Amino acid sequence: MESIIVHTKNAMELTALKSLLKEMNIDFEKFHNKNNFHNKKTVQKINDRKEKKITRTPKPKGL
């Protein structure tokens, strides 16, 4: 099948297009060309930080 690249002008157009594609059960991929400067090491560091997030346990009140 063919591919179509669409350049929306604003967030409202993008949201409308995505909802239309979802309603019609058409598969689509997200591609962000603004943040393509990351190399593999940078992406790995970002993913490691997300996985490593420390969850704090709440302190008991009154102590």
C-alpha positions as CSV (number, residue, x, y, z in Angstrom):
1,M,0.0,0.0,0.0
2,E,1.2,3.6,-0.3
3,S,2.3,6.0,2.5
4,I,1.1,9.5,2.9
5,I,3.0,12.2,4.8
6,V,0.8,14.9,6.2
7,H,2.0,18.2,7.6
8,T,-0.6,19.6,9.9
9,K,-0.6,23.3,10.7
10,N,-1.6,23.1,14.3
11,A,-2.4,20.8,17.2
12,M,-6.1,20.9,16.5
13,E,-5.6,19.5,13.0
14,L,-3.3,16.8,14.2
15,T,-5.8,15.7,16.9
16,A,-8.6,15.6,14.4
17,L,-6.6,13.6,11.9
18,K,-5.5,11.1,14.6
19,S,-9.0,10.6,15.9
20,L,-10.3,10.1,12.3
21,L,-7.6,7.4,11.6
22,K,-8.4,5.7,14.9
23,E,-12.2,5.7,14.1
24,M,-11.5,4.1,10.7
25,N,-9.1,1.5,12.3
26,I,-6.2,2.7,10.1
27,D,-2.8,2.0,11.5
28,F,-0.4,5.0,11.7
29,E,3.0,5.7,13.0
30,K,4.3,8.7,14.9
31,F,7.4,10.4,13.6
32,H,9.0,13.4,15.2
33,N,11.5,15.2,13.0
34,K,12.2,18.0,15.4
35,N,14.0,15.7,17.9
36,N,16.1,13.6,15.6
37,F,19.4,14.9,16.9
38,H,19.6,12.3,19.6
39,N,22.1,9.5,19.0
40,K,21.8,6.0,20.5
41,K,23.8,6.8,23.6
42,T,21.6,9.8,24.5
43,V,18.4,7.8,23.9
44,Q,19.8,5.0,26.1
45,K,20.6,7.5,28.9
46,I,17.1,9.0,28.8
47,N,15.5,5.5,28.9
48,D,17.8,4.5,31.8
49,R,16.7,7.5,33.8
50,K,13.1,6.8,33.2
51,E,13.5,3.2,34.4
52,K,15.6,4.3,37.4
53,K,13.1,6.8,38.9
54,I,13.2,6.4,42.6
55,T,9.8,6.1,44.3
56,R,9.8,7.6,47.7
57,T,7.9,5.9,50.5
58,P,5.8,8.3,52.5
59,K,7.0,9.0,56.0
60,P,4.6,8.1,58.8
61,K,2.9,11.1,60.2
62,G,3.3,12.0,63.9
63,L,6.9,10.8,64.3
